[in-house]
Amino acid sequence: MKKPMKRFLLLIAGVVMLGFVSSCKEEGPHKDDIVKFSAVINSGATVPKATSAGQGTGVFEYNKNTMELKYNINYQNVTPTSVNIHSANPSWEAGPLLFTYAATGNQVQGTQKLNTEQQTMLILGMLYVNIPTKENIYGEIRGQIIADRFEE
C-alpha cells in the first residue's frame, strides 16, 4: 500500500476509536457522593461458629465528602452486650474491633466518622457488624458490610 493510503486508514481508525471512547458513559457509585451499603446479619458467618435464631439487617450510607458513615442496624431474637463494627482481612475471619455502640432495644443508629484507611476497608468489603451476647462473647450474629448493587 502507498503511504497516503496507510495514513488515511490510520486516521479513520483513530477517529473510530475516539468515537468509541467518547461514547462511554462515566457513571456508577464512584461518581456519587453517597454510597449505600448493607449487611445481612445472622449466625452463619460467626467466628468461632455460633448457632442462634438471632438475625438482623444493617443499612449504611457513606458520604465520601465528609467521610461519615450513617448506620442503622436492626436485630431480633438476640440480647446483645454491644453492637460492634470490625475489620477483617480476609473478610471471613475474625478481625480487630473498630467501633462499639451501646445495644439499646432492637436498633442502633447514628453516624461514624471514618479515616482514609477505614474508608478503604469499607469500600473493599472488609468491615462487618458483630453482635456479641453473654453466651457468645465473640459474636452471636455477624454480617459483612457490602456495597449495594448500582442500578442505572
Secondary structure, DSSP 8 states (H G I E B T S, - for coil): --HHHHHHHHHHHHHHHHHHHHHS---SGGGSSEEEEEEEEBGGG-SS----S-EEEEEEEEETTTTEEEEEEEEES---S-EEEEE-SSTTS---EEEEE---TTEEEEEEE--HHHHHHHHTT-EEEEE--SS-TT-SEEEE-EE-----
